Amino acid sequence: MEPETKHPTEQEPAAPAPACERITVKITEETLFDFFLYHAYSKFNGFLQNLLGFAVIFMGIWSFVTGRTGVPGMLLYIVIGTAFLGYTPFLLRRRAKEAMKEDPYAQPMEITFDEEKGITVEQADSARLYPWTEVRRAAVTPKTIAVYVGDEQALIIPKWDFGDRFASCYQIIARGLRSSRVPKDANKGS
């Protein structure tokens, strides 16, 4: 059989251009608080703190029901348990309010998601490219997408700032994370 030849006027279809999306991000106190809550409660310490708070409340009610304490004792347990449960959100709310006074959060930033290069953040007079090899992971909270670019550093992006480009940006992030995890010589040697 003869190999198939192409007519000289036929052209190869052009490769699709790499995906690239640009959004403007404005952090609010509420989105920062949402991220701080996620960060605190997604770790084992946050789980233990909640468990301890509920255990103290349960012990107060149990002690009252079994007759080991009266109403004042039960109320004391409930107040202490509630303090355990409310302490972290209270502190994180204050931390978000204070953080909003700092430059990185007070000014809007332009974020470009480029499938080949990575994520570029422009704010005021500075720009920083985070290649996909530096991006550790992405996390979704109820109000934000957090893209971790270091062990304790994340780009916090409110979901509403994506507008109608949420799906395309999220796909670029997912493909970028996936491509940075594939060894460079994975296709060699077979």
C-alpha positions, 0 to 999 in steps of 0.5 A: 500500500502506498503512503497517503500523500497530502495535496500541496494546498492542504494545510495542517490544522494550526495547534490551538493557542495556549489558554490565557485568562486575565482577571482583576482581583479585589480582596475584601475582609469577608473573603480574607476571613473565609480563607483564614477559616478554611486554613485554620479548620482544614488542619488537624488542630482546628478539628481538635479545637472543635472537638474539644469545644463540643466535648465540654458542652456535652460534658456539661449537659451530661453532668446535669442530666446525671445529677452531677452538677446543677444548672449553674455548673451546666451553664459554666460548661456551655460557656466554656465550650462555646468559648472554645468554639468561638475563639478561633473565628473571633481571632480570625475576623480580627486578623482579616480586619487588620490584614486589610490595612496592609498593602498586598490586600488593600490594592487590587491586583491583576492576575493572568493565568497562562497555561504555558508560563504559569500565574502572573500577579501584577500589583501597583508597580510590581509583577511576579510570575509563579511558574507552574513548578512553584504552584503547590496546590489549589483549594476551593473555599465557599467564597474563594479559590486559594492557589498555594505558591509556597508552603504558607503563601497563597493567592486568594481569589474571590470567586466573583472576581472570575466572573464568567471566566471561572470555568476556563481559569479553573481548568488552566489551574488544573492543567497547570498543576497536572503538567508540573507534576509529570516528570520531564522524561516520562515519555522517553525510553519506551 
